[in-house]
Structures are given as C-alpha cells and as structure tokens.
C-alpha cells in the first residue's frame, strides 16, 4: 500500500473537521450578534458573549464549548 496510512490520516481529518466546526461557530455567533441576539453564556464572573470568545473556547475546549454554544443558541441536540 502506498501513501499515508489511516492511522496518520484520521487525526488530521478530525483536526480539519474540528476547525471547520469552530469556523462555523464563529460565523454563526457573528450573525447572531449582527441580528441583535448575541449568543451569551454567563457563569459567575465568566461571560462569553463575543464571536471571538466562542471561537477561542471551541478551539481550546471543543468538547465543552461546542455543546454549550448549541444550547445557548437553541440548537441543543440533546433535547
């Protein structure tokens, strides 16, 4: 077999998919802000309200921030 193996390609494909989702979160949060309905999450002193904050949160801790973003924007797939 020639070319990269699946064990090399799988993490790269996951990283590409995660970056695409992060870009979607940023664009969607920006659209919510433009329409006057920003996606805002507050927990004690922590406040996430800008598209940039959502993007960075998803980039750093995707497993936490992406479901949180979906919930805040009313797209909760767990309902």
N, CA, C and O atoms as CSV, one atom per row, in Angstrom:
chain,resi,resn,atom,element,x,y,z
A,1,UNK,N,N,0.851,-1.189,0.000
A,1,UNK,CA,C,0.000,0.000,0.000
A,1,UNK,C,C,0.887,1.239,0.000
A,1,UNK,O,O,1.837,1.328,0.778
A,2,UNK,N,N,0.582,2.175,-0.854
A,2,UNK,CA,C,1.355,3.407,-0.928
A,2,UNK,C,C,0.569,4.557,-0.338
A,2,UNK,O,O,-0.657,4.501,-0.246
A,3,UNK,N,N,1.278,5.601,0.062
A,3,UNK,CA,C,0.610,6.765,0.628
A,3,UNK,C,C,0.463,6.642,2.126
A,3,UNK,O,O,0.818,5.620,2.714
A,4,UNK,N,N,-0.067,7.697,2.750
A,4,UNK,CA,C,-0.217,7.696,4.208
A,4,UNK,C,C,-1.274,6.685,4.669
A,4,UNK,O,O,-2.280,6.454,3.998
A,5,UNK,N,N,-1.010,6.103,5.822
A,5,UNK,CA,C,-1.953,5.119,6.355
A,5,UNK,C,C,-3.117,5.820,7.052
A,5,UNK,O,O,-3.091,7.029,7.285
A,6,UNK,N,N,-4.119,5.041,7.372
A,6,UNK,CA,C,-5.305,5.573,8.039
A,6,UNK,C,C,-4.964,6.101,9.429
A,6,UNK,O,O,-5.583,7.058,9.895
A,7,UNK,N,N,-3.991,5.491,10.092
A,7,UNK,CA,C,-3.602,5.964,11.428
A,7,UNK,C,C,-2.975,7.346,11.377
A,7,UNK,O,O,-2.981,8.064,12.377
A,8,UNK,N,N,-2.442,7.725,10.243
A,8,UNK,CA,C,-1.890,9.071,10.076
A,8,UNK,C,C,-2.986,10.033,9.633
A,8,UNK,O,O,-3.024,11.175,10.091
A,9,UNK,N,N,-3.867,9.592,8.759
A,9,UNK,CA,C,-4.908,10.466,8.207
A,9,UNK,C,C,-6.035,10.760,9.185
A,9,UNK,O,O,-6.582,11.863,9.165
A,10,UNK,N,N,-6.398,9.817,10.032
A,10,UNK,CA,C,-7.544,10.001,10.930
A,10,UNK,C,C,-7.396,11.225,11.828
A,10,UNK,O,O,-8.326,12.030,11.884
A,11,UNK,N,N,-6.275,11.412,12.536
A,11,UNK,CA,C,-6.164,12.616,13.378
A,11,UNK,C,C,-6.189,13.906,12.567
A,11,UNK,O,O,-6.704,14.924,13.028
A,12,UNK,N,N,-5.638,13.861,11.368
A,12,UNK,CA,C,-5.640,15.054,10.517
A,12,UNK,C,C,-7.064,15.388,10.092
A,12,UNK,O,O,-7.456,16.554,10.098
A,13,UNK,N,N,-7.832,14.378,9.727
A,13,UNK,CA,C,-9.225,14.609,9.328
A,13,UNK,C,C,-10.059,15.116,10.493
A,13,UNK,O,O,-10.917,15.978,10.304
A,14,UNK,N,N,-9.825,14.596,11.696
A,14,UNK,CA,C,-10.546,15.069,12.887
A,14,UNK,C,C,-10.198,16.526,13.159
A,14,UNK,O,O,-11.078,17.325,13.478
A,15,UNK,N,N,-8.923,16.878,13.034
A,15,UNK,CA,C,-8.494,18.261,13.242
A,15,UNK,C,C,-9.126,19.204,12.221
A,15,UNK,O,O,-9.552,20.304,12.573
A,16,UNK,N,N,-9.189,18.785,10.972
A,16,UNK,CA,C,-9.823,19.592,9.928
A,16,UNK,C,C,-11.310,19.774,10.220
A,16,UNK,O,O,-11.842,20.874,10.072
A,17,UNK,N,N,-11.977,18.703,10.631
A,17,UNK,CA,C,-13.413,18.792,10.957
A,17,UNK,C,C,-13.638,19.722,12.144
A,17,UNK,O,O,-14.562,20.535,12.122
A,18,UNK,N,N,-12.811,19.615,13.177
A,18,UNK,CA,C,-12.958,20.483,14.356
A,18,UNK,C,C,-12.734,21.952,13.984
A,18,UNK,O,O,-13.454,22.828,14.463
A,19,UNK,N,N,-11.754,22.223,13.145
A,19,UNK,CA,C,-11.506,23.609,12.712
A,19,UNK,C,C,-12.670,24.136,11.874
A,19,UNK,O,O,-13.024,25.310,11.977
A,20,UNK,N,N,-13.259,23.284,11.055
A,20,UNK,CA,C,-14.420,23.703,10.259
A,20,UNK,C,C,-15.600,24.033,11.165
A,20,UNK,O,O,-16.304,25.016,10.932
A,21,UNK,N,N,-15.823,23.220,12.195
A,21,UNK,CA,C,-16.904,23.486,13.143
A,21,UNK,C,C,-16.623,24.780,13.907
A,21,UNK,O,O,-17.535,25.574,14.135
A,22,UNK,N,N,-15.376,24.993,14.301
A,22,UNK,CA,C,-15.007,26.231,15.005
A,22,UNK,C,C,-15.263,27.455,14.124
A,22,UNK,O,O,-15.741,28.481,14.608
A,23,UNK,N,N,-14.949,27.348,12.850
A,23,UNK,CA,C,-15.204,28.456,11.922
A,23,UNK,C,C,-16.708,28.699,11.785
A,23,UNK,O,O,-17.146,29.847,11.702
A,24,UNK,N,N,-17.498,27.619,11.762
A,24,UNK,CA,C,-18.954,27.766,11.691
A,24,UNK,C,C,-19.486,28.459,12.941
A,24,UNK,O,O,-20.346,29.335,12.845
A,25,UNK,N,N,-18.978,28.070,14.128
A,25,UNK,CA,C,-19.407,28.698,15.379
A,25,UNK,C,C,-19.118,30.190,15.327
A,25,UNK,O,O,-19.968,30.997,15.703
A,26,UNK,N,N,-17.933,30.567,14.866
A,26,UNK,CA,C,-17.576,31.984,14.773
A,26,UNK,C,C,-18.533,32.727,13.839
A,26,UNK,O,O,-19.055,33.783,14.197
A,27,UNK,N,N,-18.763,32.179,12.648
A,27,UNK,CA,C,-19.649,32.839,11.678
A,27,UNK,C,C,-21.075,32.920,12.204
A,27,UNK,O,O,-21.741,33.941,12.031
A,28,UNK,N,N,-21.547,31.866,12.839
A,28,UNK,CA,C,-22.909,31.847,13.367
A,28,UNK,C,C,-23.053,32.834,14.530
A,28,UNK,O,O,-24.051,33.549,14.616
A,29,UNK,N,N,-22.065,32.874,15.418
A,29,UNK,CA,C,-22.109,33.822,16.541
A,29,UNK,C,C,-22.066,35.259,16.023
A,29,UNK,O,O,-22.721,36.142,16.576
A,30,UNK,N,N,-21.304,35.487,14.976
A,30,UNK,CA,C,-21.237,36.824,14.377
A,30,UNK,C,C,-22.590,37.209,13.775
A,30,UNK,O,O,-23.015,38.360,13.880
A,31,UNK,N,N,-23.254,36.257,13.153
A,31,UNK,CA,C,-24.582,36.506,12.580
A,31,UNK,C,C,-25.607,36.784,13.678
A,31,UNK,O,O,-26.447,37.672,13.527
A,32,UNK,N,N,-25.546,36.040,14.774
A,32,UNK,CA,C,-26.438,36.301,15.907
A,32,UNK,C,C,-26.216,37.714,16.449
A,32,UNK,O,O,-27.174,38.422,16.761
A,33,UNK,N,N,-24.960,38.115,16.558
A,33,UNK,CA,C,-24.628,39.449,17.046
A,33,UNK,C,C,-25.149,40.518,16.088
A,33,UNK,O,O,-25.692,41.534,16.523
A,34,UNK,N,N,-24.986,40.290,14.786
A,34,UNK,CA,C,-25.463,41.249,13.779
A,34,UNK,C,C,-26.975,41.427,13.848
A,34,UNK,O,O,-27.482,42.529,13.641
A,35,UNK,N,N,-27.685,40.362,14.133
A,35,UNK,CA,C,-29.148,40.425,14.221
A,35,UNK,C,C,-29.641,40.991,15.546
A,35,UNK,O,O,-30.842,41.192,15.726
A,36,UNK,N,N,-28.720,41.249,16.476
A,36,UNK,CA,C,-29.102,41.824,17.756
A,36,UNK,C,C,-29.455,40.797,18.819
A,36,UNK,O,O,-30.000,41.149,19.864
A,37,UNK,N,N,-29.150,39.534,18.562
A,37,UNK,CA,C,-29.415,38.462,19.518
A,37,UNK,C,C,-28.120,37.691,19.766
A,37,UNK,O,O,-27.974,36.557,19.309
A,38,UNK,N,N,-27.180,38.305,20.487
A,38,UNK,CA,C,-25.886,37.628,20.673
A,38,UNK,C,C,-26.021,36.355,21.501
A,38,UNK,O,O,-26.890,36.240,22.366
A,39,UNK,N,N,-25.147,35.416,21.214
A,39,UNK,CA,C,-25.082,34.176,21.994
A,39,UNK,C,C,-24.270,34.483,23.245
A,39,UNK,O,O,-23.057,34.681,23.171
A,40,UNK,N,N,-24.940,34.522,24.390
A,40,UNK,CA,C,-24.287,34.911,25.639
A,40,UNK,C,C,-24.440,33.797,26.658
A,40,UNK,O,O,-25.528,33.258,26.859
A,41,UNK,N,N,-23.322,33.463,27.298
A,41,UNK,CA,C,-23.331,32.500,28.400
A,41,UNK,C,C,-22.616,33.143,29.578
A,41,UNK,O,O,-21.502,33.650,29.439
A,42,UNK,N,N,-23.261,33.120,30.738
A,42,UNK,CA,C,-22.677,33.681,31.954
A,42,UNK,C,C,-22.723,32.631,33.053
A,42,UNK,O,O,-23.750,31.998,33.293
A,43,UNK,N,N,-21.587,32.464,33.710
A,43,UNK,CA,C,-21.498,31.544,34.843
A,43,UNK,C,C,-20.605,32.222,35.874
A,43,UNK,O,O,-19.379,32.209,35.768
A,44,UNK,N,N,-21.248,32.808,36.864
A,44,UNK,CA,C,-20.488,33.578,37.858
A,44,UNK,C,C,-19.794,34.753,37.187
A,44,UNK,O,O,-20.439,35.533,36.486
A,45,UNK,N,N,-18.490,34.889,37.392
A,45,UNK,CA,C,-17.775,36.004,36.767
A,45,UNK,C,C,-17.396,35.758,35.304
A,45,UNK,O,O,-16.895,36.659,34.632
A,46,UNK,N,N,-17.632,34.550,34.816
A,46,UNK,CA,C,-17.270,34.207,33.434
A,46,UNK,C,C,-18.420,34.580,32.507
A,46,UNK,O,O,-19.562,34.175,32.722
A,47,UNK,N,N,-18.104,35.357,31.471
A,47,UNK,CA,C,-19.112,35.766,30.492
A,47,UNK,C,C,-18.537,35.562,29.094
A,47,UNK,O,O,-17.489,36.110,28.751
A,48,UNK,N,N,-19.234,34.773,28.303
A,48,UNK,CA,C,-18.834,34.520,26.919
A,48,UNK,C,C,-19.901,35.148,26.043
A,48,UNK,O,O,-21.043,34.690,26.019
A,49,UNK,N,N,-19.528,36.202,25.321
A,49,UNK,CA,C,-20.552,36.930,24.573
A,49,UNK,C,C,-20.126,37.333,23.168
A,49,UNK,O,O,-20.973,37.745,22.375
A,50,UNK,N,N,-18.858,37.230,22.837
A,50,UNK,CA,C,-18.407,37.676,21.519
A,50,UNK,C,C,-18.131,36.464,20.621
A,50,UNK,O,O,-17.834,35.378,21.118
A,51,UNK,N,N,-18.227,36.648,19.323
A,51,UNK,CA,C,-17.879,35.551,18.416
A,51,UNK,C,C,-16.438,35.073,18.612
A,51,UNK,O,O,-16.146,33.884,18.484
A,52,UNK,N,N,-15.552,36.004,18.920
A,52,UNK,CA,C,-14.151,35.636,19.135
A,52,UNK,C,C,-13.996,34.744,20.362
A,52,UNK,O,O,-13.224,33.786,20.341
A,53,UNK,N,N,-14.729,35.057,21.436
A,53,UNK,CA,C,-14.669,34.242,22.651
A,53,UNK,C,C,-15.220,32.845,22.392
A,53,UNK,O,O,-14.656,31.864,22.876
A,54,UNK,N,N,-16.306,32.740,21.641
A,54,UNK,CA,C,-16.859,31.426,21.314
A,54,UNK,C,C,-15.873,30.637,20.467
A,54,UNK,O,O,-15.684,29.439,20.681
A,55,UNK,N,N,-15.241,31.308,19.502
A,55,UNK,CA,C,-14.268,30.637,18.636
A,55,UNK,C,C,-13.096,30.106,19.453
A,55,UNK,O,O,-12.711,28.946,19.309
A,56,UNK,N,N,-12.536,30.941,20.299
A,56,UNK,CA,C,-11.398,30.520,21.115
A,56,UNK,C,C,-11.784,29.408,22.093
A,56,UNK,O,O,-11.020,28.467,22.305
A,57,UNK,N,N,-12.966,29.523,22.680
A,57,UNK,CA,C,-13.426,28.474,23.576
A,57,UNK,C,C,-13.547,27.146,22.854
A,57,UNK,O,O,-13.108,26.114,23.363
A,58,UNK,N,N,-14.142,27.168,21.669
A,58,UNK,CA,C,-14.280,25.941,20.879
A,58,UNK,C,C,-12.927,25.415,20.423
A,58,UNK,O,O,-12.714,24.204,20.364
A,59,UNK,N,N,-12.019,26.318,20.103
A,59,UNK,CA,C,-10.696,25.911,19.653
A,59,UNK,C,C,-9.921,25.223,20.775
A,59,UNK,O,O,-9.225,24.236,20.539
A,60,UNK,N,N,-10.045,25.746,21.993
A,60,UNK,CA,C,-9.269,25.221,23.116
A,60,UNK,C,C,-9.957,24.022,23.770
A,60,UNK,O,O,-9.311,23.014,24.059
A,61,UNK,N,N,-11.263,24.130,24.003
A,61,UNK,CA,C,-12.005,23.055,24.685
A,61,UNK,C,C,-13.280,22.747,23.914
A,61,UNK,O,O,-14.382,23.044,24.375
A,62,UNK,N,N,-13.124,22.151,22.742
A,62,UNK,CA,C,-14.229,21.907,21.833
A,62,UNK,C,C,-15.339,21.085,22.486
A,62,UNK,O,O,-16.519,21.387,22.307
A,63,UNK,N,N,-14.975,20.063,23.231
A,63,UNK,CA,C,-15.971,19.153,23.811
A,63,UNK,C,C,-16.863,19.844,24.838
A,63,UNK,O,O,-17.949,19.348,25.138
A,64,UNK,N,N,-16.431,20.965,25.374
A,64,UNK,CA,C,-17.227,21.721,26.345
A,64,UNK,C,C,-17.982,22.848,25.658
A,64,UNK,O,O,-19.191,22.993,25.840
A,65,UNK,N,N,-17.275,23.641,24.873
A,65,UNK,CA,C,-17.858,24.862,24.328
A,65,UNK,C,C,-18.802,24.639,23.151
A,65,UNK,O,O,-19.762,25.393,22.993
A,66,UNK,N,N,-18.561,23.635,22.329
A,66,UNK,CA,C,-19.465,23.430,21.193
A,66,UNK,C,C,-20.868,23.024,21.643
A,66,UNK,O,O,-21.838,23.620,21.176
A,67,UNK,N,N,-21.020,22.028,22.539
A,67,UNK,CA,C,-22.375,21.734,23.024
A,67,UNK,C,C,-22.992,22.913,23.782
A,67,UNK,O,O,-24.199,23.141,23.709
A,68,UNK,N,N,-22.159,23.657,24.508
A,68,UNK,CA,C,-22.649,24.835,25.231
A,68,UNK,C,C,-23.176,25.874,24.247
A,68,UNK,O,O,-24.228,26.471,24.478
A,69,UNK,N,N,-22.450,26.094,23.150
A,69,UNK,CA,C,-22.901,27.049,22.127
A,69,UNK,C,C,-24.221,26.602,21.514
A,69,UNK,O,O,-25.130,27.409,21.320
A,70,UNK,N,N,-24.321,25.315,21.211
A,70,UNK,CA,C,-25.570,24.803,20.641
A,70,UNK,C,C,-26.734,25.016,21.594
A,70,UNK,O,O,-27.835,25.357,21.163
A,71,UNK,N,N,-26.503,24.822,22.867
A,71,UNK,CA,C,-27.548,25.006,23.874
A,71,UNK,C,C,-27.943,26.465,23.991
A,71,UNK,O,O,-29.131,26.784,24.047
A,72,UNK,N,N,-26.954,27.362,24.027
A,72,UNK,CA,C,-27.218,28.792,24.173
A,72,UNK,C,C,-27.990,29.335,22.978
A,72,UNK,O,O,-28.827,30.224,23.136
A,73,UNK,N,N,-27.722,28.818,21.801
A,73,UNK,CA,C,-28.405,29.317,20.602
A,73,UNK,C,C,-29.704,28.564,20.292
A,73,UNK,O,O,-30.348,28.827,19.277
A,74,UNK,N,N,-30.081,27.642,21.157
A,74,UNK,CA,C,-31.342,26.936,20.961
A,74,UNK,C,C,-31.260,25.773,20.011
A,74,UNK,O,O,-32.288,25.296,19.531
A,75,UNK,N,N,-30.069,25.304,19.727
A,75,UNK,CA,C,-29.905,24.163,18.838
A,75,UNK,C,C,-29.451,22.918,19.596
A,75,UNK,O,O,-28.668,22.124,19.073
A,76,UNK,N,N,-29.923,22.748,20.791
A,76,UNK,CA,C,-29.483,21.648,21.646
A,76,UNK,C,C,-29.889,20.307,21.054
A,76,UNK,O,O,-31.078,19.991,21.002
A,77,UNK,N,N,-28.918,19.511,20.606
A,77,UNK,CA,C,-29.266,18.211,20.031
A,77,UNK,C,C,-29.595,17.167,21.092
A,77,UNK,O,O,-30.012,16.059,20.757
A,78,UNK,N,N,-29.414,17.503,22.362
A,78,UNK,CA,C,-29.624,16.546,23.446
A,78,UNK,C,C,-31.024,16.615,24.033
A,78,UNK,O,O,-31.320,15.914,25.001
A,79,UNK,N,N,-31.889,17.445,23.467
A,79,UNK,CA,C,-33.262,17.555,23.978
A,79,UNK,C,C,-34.099,16.432,23.495
A,79,UNK,O,O,-35.283,16.359,23.823
